[in-house]
């Protein structure tokens, strides 16, 4: 194995994982049933084989969207090698030559069918693995120091690998501090880590991350207030009547919003030792 190119090692690992089979997720199954009226295995096979069916490409894309668990199993290879765009193309070509047949199983006892993985689907699948993404060495080192479970290191690395933006130095330092202070101490570390990665993808906090988190908290509180007013107004008026009056109707999951506020407070107290009370 050591004499093989690193692209072959990665390709062989991916091939092995894919050819173990894929169980269609509940969300994808719902899409298939609603789009194709609960097809049998044979009906589904014919649908996917029909070149005139405009929905079949979407189904292939959904079925072969990389799952996090699969990505985590690849991380043992990815964390020990770096891959550039040429490596990606090489690995795609290597896998394409294998002409893989993939067992795809319906979760509701309808059975299993083997699907040939088209080249265009393979390319989408490979691009979504984000193998060319580099995990910042400071975060990688912090994970190695403070996270004991290898599976948790892989989980965190995959979450970082799937981020669409490159984080600033201030954010990298903050994420390292989050791992150091919260991984072992907080039962809500994964909730916090997930929230922060999503938050930093659409927010540029500059150097003052505490201020940015408090601003987000205030925005959520404002949304809750507006949503509660909308709920109250809808008890006595129809949607149409309120729209004619020029009333903006805001609908959010208030319970989820309140949980997000609690999470922001938990993060800030854990890392900064403080939070702000509003309202």
C-alpha positions as CSV (number, residue, x, y, z in Angstrom):
1,X,0.0,0.0,0.0
2,X,2.9,2.3,0.8
3,X,4.2,2.0,-2.8
4,X,0.9,3.2,-4.4
5,X,0.3,6.9,-5.2
6,X,-1.6,8.7,-2.6
7,X,-4.4,9.2,-5.1
8,X,-4.8,5.4,-5.4
9,X,-4.9,5.0,-1.6
10,X,-7.7,7.6,-1.4
11,X,-9.5,6.2,-4.4
12,X,-9.4,2.6,-3.1
13,X,-10.8,3.8,0.3
14,X,-13.6,5.7,-1.4
15,X,-14.4,2.8,-3.7
16,X,-14.5,0.4,-0.8
17,X,-16.9,2.7,1.2
18,X,-19.2,3.4,-1.7
19,X,-19.4,-0.3,-2.8
20,X,-20.5,-1.3,0.7
21,X,-23.8,0.2,-0.4
22,X,-25.9,3.2,0.3
23,X,-29.2,3.2,2.3
24,X,-31.4,6.0,1.0
25,X,-32.1,8.6,3.6
26,X,-35.6,9.4,4.8
27,X,-35.5,12.8,3.2
28,X,-34.4,11.4,-0.2
29,X,-37.0,8.7,0.1
30,X,-39.7,11.3,0.7
31,X,-38.6,13.1,-2.5
32,X,-38.6,9.9,-4.5
33,X,-42.0,8.8,-3.3
34,X,-43.6,12.3,-3.8
35,X,-42.0,12.7,-7.3
36,X,-42.5,9.2,-8.6
37,X,-45.6,8.0,-6.7
38,X,-44.0,5.4,-4.5
39,X,-42.2,3.4,-7.2
40,X,-41.3,-0.3,-6.8
41,X,-37.7,-1.3,-7.2
42,X,-38.2,-2.2,-10.9
43,X,-40.2,1.0,-11.6
44,X,-37.4,3.0,-10.0
45,X,-34.8,1.2,-12.1
46,X,-36.7,2.1,-15.3
47,X,-37.1,5.7,-14.2
48,X,-33.4,6.1,-13.6
49,X,-32.5,4.4,-16.9
50,X,-34.9,6.7,-18.9
51,X,-32.7,9.4,-20.6
52,X,-35.8,11.6,-21.1
53,X,-36.7,11.7,-17.4
54,X,-35.5,15.1,-16.2
55,X,-35.8,14.2,-12.6
56,X,-33.4,11.2,-12.7
57,X,-30.3,13.5,-12.5
58,X,-31.6,15.0,-9.3
59,X,-32.2,11.6,-7.8
60,X,-28.7,10.5,-8.6
61,X,-27.3,13.6,-7.1
62,X,-29.3,13.2,-3.9
63,X,-28.5,9.5,-3.5
64,X,-24.8,10.0,-4.0
65,X,-24.5,13.1,-1.8
66,X,-21.6,12.3,0.7
67,X,-22.8,11.5,4.2
68,X,-20.8,12.8,7.1
69,X,-20.1,9.3,8.5
70,X,-18.5,8.4,5.2
71,X,-16.4,11.5,5.2
72,X,-15.3,10.8,8.7
73,X,-14.0,7.4,7.6
74,X,-11.9,9.1,4.9
75,X,-10.4,11.6,7.3
76,X,-7.7,9.2,8.5
77,X,-6.2,9.4,5.0
78,X,-7.0,13.1,4.3
79,X,-5.3,14.3,7.5
80,X,-2.0,12.6,6.6
81,X,-1.8,13.8,3.0
82,X,-2.5,17.1,1.1
83,X,-4.4,17.0,-2.2
84,X,-4.6,19.7,-4.8
85,X,-6.9,20.0,-7.9
86,X,-4.6,17.8,-10.0
87,X,-4.8,15.1,-7.3
88,X,-8.6,15.5,-7.4
89,X,-8.8,15.0,-11.1
90,X,-6.4,12.0,-10.9
91,X,-8.5,10.3,-8.3
92,X,-11.7,11.0,-10.2
93,X,-10.2,9.4,-13.3
94,X,-8.9,6.4,-11.3
95,X,-12.3,5.8,-9.8
96,X,-14.1,6.2,-13.2
97,X,-12.0,3.4,-14.6
98,X,-13.4,1.1,-11.9
99,X,-17.0,1.3,-13.4
100,X,-18.4,0.9,-9.9
101,X,-21.8,-0.8,-9.2
102,X,-23.2,0.5,-6.0
103,X,-25.9,-1.4,-4.0
104,X,-28.7,1.1,-3.2
105,X,-31.2,0.0,-0.5
106,X,-34.7,1.4,0.1
107,X,-35.2,1.9,3.8
108,X,-38.8,0.5,3.8
109,X,-38.3,-3.1,2.7
110,X,-38.8,-2.5,-1.0
111,X,-35.4,-4.0,-1.6
112,X,-32.0,-3.2,-3.1
113,X,-30.9,-2.4,-6.6
114,X,-27.4,-2.0,-8.0
115,X,-26.7,1.3,-9.7
116,X,-23.8,2.2,-12.0
117,X,-22.2,5.4,-10.8
118,X,-22.2,7.8,-13.8
119,X,-19.1,9.8,-14.3
120,X,-20.9,13.2,-13.8
121,X,-22.3,11.9,-10.5
122,X,-18.9,10.6,-9.5
123,X,-17.4,14.1,-10.2
124,X,-20.0,15.8,-8.1
125,X,-19.6,13.3,-5.3
126,X,-15.8,13.8,-5.3
127,X,-16.0,17.6,-5.4
128,X,-18.3,17.6,-2.4
129,X,-15.8,15.6,-0.3
130,X,-13.6,18.8,-0.3
131,X,-10.4,16.8,-0.4
132,X,-8.4,19.9,-1.5
133,X,-9.5,21.9,1.6
134,X,-6.7,22.4,4.1
135,X,-7.4,22.3,7.8
136,X,-5.6,25.2,9.5
137,X,-2.5,23.7,11.4
138,X,-3.4,25.6,14.6
139,X,-6.9,24.0,14.7
140,X,-5.4,20.6,13.8
141,X,-2.9,20.9,16.6
142,X,-5.5,21.9,19.1
143,X,-7.7,19.0,18.2
144,X,-4.8,16.6,18.7
145,X,-4.0,18.1,22.1
146,X,-7.5,18.4,23.6
147,X,-9.7,15.8,21.9
148,X,-8.9,12.3,23.0
149,X,-11.3,10.3,20.8
150,X,-10.0,9.9,17.2
151,X,-13.5,9.7,15.9
152,X,-14.3,13.1,17.4
153,X,-11.1,14.6,15.8
154,X,-12.3,13.2,12.5
155,X,-15.8,14.6,13.1
156,X,-14.5,18.1,13.8
157,X,-12.2,18.0,10.8
158,X,-15.0,17.0,8.5
159,X,-17.1,19.9,9.8
160,X,-14.2,22.3,9.1
161,X,-13.6,20.7,5.7
162,X,-17.2,21.3,4.7
163,X,-17.1,25.0,5.5
164,X,-17.4,27.1,2.4
165,X,-15.2,30.0,3.5
166,X,-11.7,30.4,4.8
167,X,-11.7,31.8,8.3
168,X,-9.7,34.8,9.5
169,X,-6.9,34.5,12.1
170,X,-9.2,35.9,14.8
171,X,-11.8,33.2,14.1
172,X,-9.2,30.4,14.0
173,X,-7.8,31.5,17.4
174,X,-11.4,31.6,18.7
175,X,-12.2,28.1,17.4
176,X,-9.0,26.8,19.1
177,X,-10.1,28.4,22.3
178,X,-13.5,26.9,22.0
179,X,-12.1,23.4,21.5
180,X,-9.7,23.9,24.4
181,X,-12.2,25.2,26.9
182,X,-15.5,23.5,25.9
183,X,-14.7,20.1,24.4
184,X,-14.1,18.3,27.7
185,X,-16.1,20.7,29.9
186,X,-19.4,21.2,28.1
187,X,-22.1,18.6,27.1
188,X,-23.1,21.1,24.4
189,X,-19.7,21.4,22.7
190,X,-20.9,19.9,19.4
191,X,-24.0,22.2,19.3
192,X,-21.7,25.1,20.0
193,X,-19.1,24.1,17.4
194,X,-21.8,23.6,14.8
195,X,-23.4,26.9,15.6
196,X,-20.1,28.8,15.4
197,X,-19.0,27.3,12.1
198,X,-22.4,28.3,10.6
199,X,-22.2,31.7,12.2
200,X,-18.7,32.5,11.0
201,X,-19.6,31.5,7.4
202,X,-22.0,34.4,7.1
203,X,-20.5,36.8,9.6
204,X,-17.2,38.7,9.5
205,X,-16.7,39.5,13.2
206,X,-13.3,41.2,12.8
207,X,-11.5,41.1,16.0
208,X,-14.4,41.6,18.4
209,X,-16.1,38.2,18.3
210,X,-17.9,38.8,21.6
211,X,-19.6,41.9,20.2
212,X,-20.6,39.9,17.1
213,X,-22.2,37.2,19.2
214,X,-24.1,39.7,21.3
215,X,-25.3,41.4,18.1
216,X,-26.6,38.1,16.9
217,X,-28.3,37.5,20.2
218,X,-30.1,40.9,20.0
219,X,-31.2,40.1,16.4
220,X,-32.7,36.8,17.5
221,X,-34.5,38.4,20.4
222,X,-35.9,41.0,18.0
223,X,-37.1,38.3,15.7
224,X,-38.8,36.5,18.6
225,X,-40.5,39.7,19.6
226,X,-41.7,40.3,16.0
227,X,-42.9,36.7,15.7
228,X,-44.8,36.8,18.9
229,X,-46.5,40.0,17.7
230,X,-47.4,38.3,14.4
231,X,-48.9,35.3,16.3
232,X,-51.0,37.6,18.4
233,X,-52.2,39.6,15.4
234,X,-53.1,36.4,13.5
235,X,-55.4,35.3,16.3
236,X,-57.8,38.2,15.4
237,X,-57.0,38.8,11.7
238,X,-56.5,36.8,8.5
239,X,-53.2,36.8,6.7
240,X,-54.8,38.6,3.8
241,X,-56.2,41.4,6.1
242,X,-52.8,42.0,7.7
243,X,-51.1,42.1,4.3
244,X,-53.6,44.7,3.1
245,X,-52.8,46.8,6.1
246,X,-49.1,46.5,5.3
247,X,-48.3,44.5,8.3
248,X,-45.1,42.4,8.0
249,X,-45.8,38.8,9.2
250,X,-42.7,37.1,10.7
251,X,-42.9,33.3,11.3
252,X,-40.1,31.5,13.0
253,X,-39.7,28.6,15.3
254,X,-39.6,30.5,18.6
255,X,-38.5,27.5,20.7
256,X,-35.5,26.9,18.4
257,X,-34.7,30.6,18.5
258,X,-34.7,30.6,22.3
259,X,-32.4,27.6,22.3
260,X,-30.0,29.5,20.1
261,X,-29.9,32.4,22.6
262,X,-29.2,29.9,25.4
263,X,-26.4,28.4,23.3
264,X,-24.9,31.9,22.6
265,X,-24.9,32.7,26.3
266,X,-23.3,29.3,27.1
267,X,-20.5,29.9,24.5
268,X,-19.8,33.4,25.8
269,X,-19.7,32.4,29.4
270,X,-17.5,29.4,28.7
271,X,-15.0,31.4,26.6
272,X,-15.3,35.1,27.7
273,X,-16.7,34.5,31.2
274,X,-19.6,36.9,30.6
275,X,-22.7,37.6,28.6
276,X,-25.2,40.5,28.3
277,X,-28.8,40.6,29.4
278,X,-31.2,42.2,27.0
279,X,-35.0,42.8,27.1
